[in-house]
């Protein structure tokens, strides 16, 4: 708990103060350093697991085909599984930080409809941060074919779609609306 409180103090804050539920709080202008580190670490691990799937696909083909995977296939598939479990653990920490530290407000330049789309997309990411690893666990450790299909099919496609939309949204913010959204998640707004 002490670590989380120390991380809260790390967040950059606006000088203005507002009251909410009788507590005086300040509004973040950037994501905190721990939030930014978790964002980029999770992004790298997710891209890795989305791109490097051959070992897990080989394992699944053999296992669900009724054969026994070799120790080499199991070891190779374990990498994908362990990265997925790591993503799940990091997602728990990231969600806790989001609740404790909050997030910066949407830029004024963003149209209300697109602001809603961005919020829904971010929460869809969070759902996938939890559901995909659990589906993978169900498939790999419990041999559930439905979980395997959902994990490698619709969830994977949705994750790719969200990533593309997320990157395009960041580029629109950076080059069209010229907001500080990208800076909030990289170096931080000073």
Secondary structure, DSSP 4 states (H G I P E B T S, - for coil): -HHHHHHHHHS-EEEEEEEETTEEEEEESS--HHHHHHHHHHHHHHHHHHH--HHHHHHHHHHHTTPPPPHHHHHHHHHHHHHHHHHHHHHHHHHHHHHHH--PPPPTTS-HHHHHHHHHHHHHHHHHHHHHHHHHHHHHHH--HHHHHHHHTHHHHHHHHHHHHHHHHHHHHHHTS--SHHHHHTT---
